[in-house]
Amino acid sequence: MLGRDLAAAGLVVVSGLARGVDGEAHRGALETSGDTIAVLGCGIDRDYPAAHAGLARAIAERSLLVSEYEAGVEPAPWRFPARNRVIAGLCAATIVVEARERSGALITADFALEEGREVFAVPGEINSALSTGTNALLRLGATPLTGAADVLEVFGIEPKSGAARTDPLLDLLPASADELAQATGRSSAEVAAALAELELQGLATAGDGIYRALA
């Protein structure tokens, strides 16, 4: 949601192409006409993680893949914290959605704070291990984030009010589910769920494996 809303407002979404929040941030941005940058912890020709190879291709076609490493350099555990300083350096603001007590996202936040950049943290359940890091950032003075409007306010951008929240897949129809997955970098399961929702809303219909938009 944050990736989609911020990209739609004109901000560039930067993340690390990792599983979880990183991938979702990129996917959200790709659902709009906005841009997203993936910063890799390996050579730009390495598919890592392998599950995000399609997502990486979609980002490269639309926006930008970045790496400070030569082509052919394999991923290694120590390269990802180093990669995070590049992410922080590219961004005017860093958003931490979830973070355990020892999380790479906290390393990114530390780099951002050292550079005097804005750091946002999403408040989480106090008993959740995934919220330990974000809640600690809030105690240290990070800005609480409850929606894209909190970020847009910092940049003086007015959120679009009353905008329709139709899935961008609708703009790519007619197409098959496989074609949509390839074009967006989303998984087959995500595309299937989105198409089912569009059908339930009466916005799309399927026939012979092809989905078409309805007026």
C-alpha positions in Angstrom: 0.0 0.0 0.0 2.7 2.5 0.9 4.8 1.7 -2.1 1.8 2.1 -4.4 0.5 5.3 -2.8 3.9 7.0 -2.6 4.8 6.1 -6.1 1.5 7.3 -7.4 2.1 10.7 -5.7 5.4 11.1 -7.6 8.0 9.8 -5.0 10.5 7.2 -6.0 10.4 4.0 -3.9 13.8 2.6 -3.1 14.3 -0.8 -1.5 16.5 -3.9 -1.6 14.5 -6.5 -3.6 14.6 -8.9 -0.6 11.7 -11.1 0.3 8.9 -9.6 2.4 8.5 -5.8 2.7 11.2 -5.0 0.2 9.5 -7.0 -2.6 6.1 -5.7 -1.7 7.3 -2.0 -1.8 8.6 -2.6 -5.3 5.4 -4.4 -6.4 3.2 -1.6 -5.1 5.2 1.0 -7.0 5.0 -1.0 -10.2 1.2 -1.0 -9.9 1.3 2.7 -10.6 3.0 4.8 -13.4 5.7 5.8 -10.8 9.2 4.6 -10.4 11.1 2.2 -8.0 14.8 1.5 -7.6 16.1 -1.9 -6.4 19.6 -1.8 -4.7 21.3 -5.2 -4.9 23.7 -6.8 -2.5 25.4 -8.7 -5.4 26.3 -8.3 -9.1 23.6 -6.8 -11.2 23.5 -10.0 -13.3 22.7 -12.3 -10.3 19.1 -13.3 -9.7 18.9 -13.0 -5.9 16.6 -14.0 -4.4 15.8 -16.3 -7.3 12.1 -16.0 -6.5 12.3 -12.3 -7.4 13.9 -12.8 -10.8 10.7 -11.8 -12.6 10.2 -8.8 -10.3 13.8 -7.7 -11.0 13.1 -7.8 -14.7 10.0 -5.8 -14.3 11.9 -3.1 -12.4 14.7 -3.0 -15.0 12.2 -2.5 -17.8 10.4 0.3 -16.0 12.9 1.9 -13.6 16.3 1.0 -12.3 18.4 -1.8 -10.7 21.6 -0.6 -8.9 24.6 -2.3 -7.5 28.0 -1.2 -6.3 29.4 -4.6 -7.1 30.8 -5.9 -10.4 28.8 -8.2 -12.6 29.2 -11.8 -11.4 29.7 -11.0 -7.7 27.7 -13.5 -5.7 25.5 -12.5 -2.7 27.1 -12.8 0.7 25.7 -12.0 4.2 28.0 -9.0 4.8 27.1 -7.4 1.5 23.5 -6.7 2.5 24.2 -4.4 5.5 26.7 -2.6 3.2 24.0 -2.4 0.5 21.7 -0.7 3.1 23.9 2.4 3.3 23.3 2.9 -0.4 19.6 2.7 0.1 19.7 5.2 2.9 22.0 7.5 0.9 19.6 7.5 -2.1 16.6 8.4 0.0 15.4 11.6 1.6 13.3 9.5 4.0 13.6 6.0 5.3 10.5 4.0 6.2 10.8 0.9 8.5 7.6 -1.1 8.3 8.7 -4.1 10.4 11.9 -4.9 12.2 13.1 -7.5 14.7 15.5 -6.4 17.5 18.5 -7.2 15.2 17.3 -6.3 11.7 18.9 -5.0 8.5 16.2 -2.4 8.4 17.5 -0.9 11.6 21.0 -0.6 9.9 19.4 1.4 7.1 17.7 3.6 9.7 21.0 4.2 11.5 22.7 5.3 8.2 19.7 7.6 7.5 20.0 9.2 10.9 23.7 9.7 10.6 23.0 11.7 7.4 20.2 13.7 9.0 17.5 12.1 6.9 13.9 11.6 8.0 13.1 8.2 9.6 9.6 6.9 9.8 8.5 3.8 11.7 5.2 1.9 11.6 3.9 1.3 15.2 3.4 -2.4 15.9 1.9 -4.7 18.5 4.0 -4.5 21.6 4.1 -8.3 22.0 5.2 -9.0 18.4 8.9 -9.7 17.7 8.5 -8.1 14.3 7.7 -4.8 16.0 10.5 -4.7 18.5 12.7 -2.7 16.2 10.1 -0.3 15.0 8.8 0.5 18.4 12.4 1.0 19.6 12.8 3.6 16.8 9.7 5.4 17.9 11.0 5.6 21.5 14.2 7.2 20.0 12.2 9.8 18.2 11.4 8.4 14.8 8.2 9.8 13.2 5.2 7.5 13.6 3.8 6.4 10.2 0.1 5.4 9.8 -0.3 6.0 6.1 1.3 7.5 3.0 -0.1 11.0 3.9 2.4 11.1 6.8 5.3 11.0 4.3 3.7 13.2 1.7 3.2 15.9 4.4 7.0 16.1 5.0 7.5 16.8 1.3 4.6 19.2 1.1 2.7 17.0 -1.3 -1.1 17.0 -1.0 -2.5 13.4 -1.1 -5.1 12.8 -3.8 -8.5 12.8 -2.2 -11.3 10.6 -3.4 -9.1 8.8 -5.9 -10.3 5.4 -7.1 -8.4 2.4 -5.8 -8.9 0.2 -8.7 -6.2 -2.4 -9.2 -3.8 -1.3 -12.0 -4.1 -4.7 -13.6 -7.4 -3.4 -15.1 -5.3 -1.1 -17.3 -3.4 -4.0 -18.8 -6.5 -5.9 -20.0 -7.2 -7.8 -22.2 -4.5 -10.3 -21.2 -4.1 -13.8 -19.7 -3.1 -14.3 -16.1 0.4 -15.4 -17.1 0.9 -12.3 -19.2 -0.2 -10.1 -16.3 2.2 -11.9 -13.9 5.1 -11.4 -16.4 4.3 -7.8 -17.0 3.9 -6.8 -13.4 6.4 -9.1 -11.6 3.6 -10.2 -9.3 3.3 -13.9 -8.4 0.6 -16.0 -10.1 -1.3 -16.3 -6.8 -1.3 -12.5 -6.4 -2.5 -12.0 -9.9 -5.2 -14.6 -9.5 -6.5 -13.0 -6.3 -6.5 -9.5 -7.9 -8.4 -10.8 -11.0 -11.0 -12.5 -8.8 -11.5 -9.3 -6.9 -12.0 -7.4 -10.2 -14.6 -9.9 -11.3 -16.4 -9.7 -8.0 -16.5 -5.9 -8.4 -18.0 -6.3 -11.9 -15.0 -4.6 -13.5 -13.6 -7.6 -15.5 -14.7 -10.8 -17.0 -12.9 -14.0 -18.2 -13.4 -16.1 -21.3 -11.0 -18.7 -22.9 -8.3 -17.8 -20.5 -8.4 -14.1 -21.4 -9.5 -11.4 -18.9 -11.2 -8.3 -20.3 -12.2 -5.1 -18.7 -15.9 -4.2 -18.5 -17.2 -0.7 -19.1 
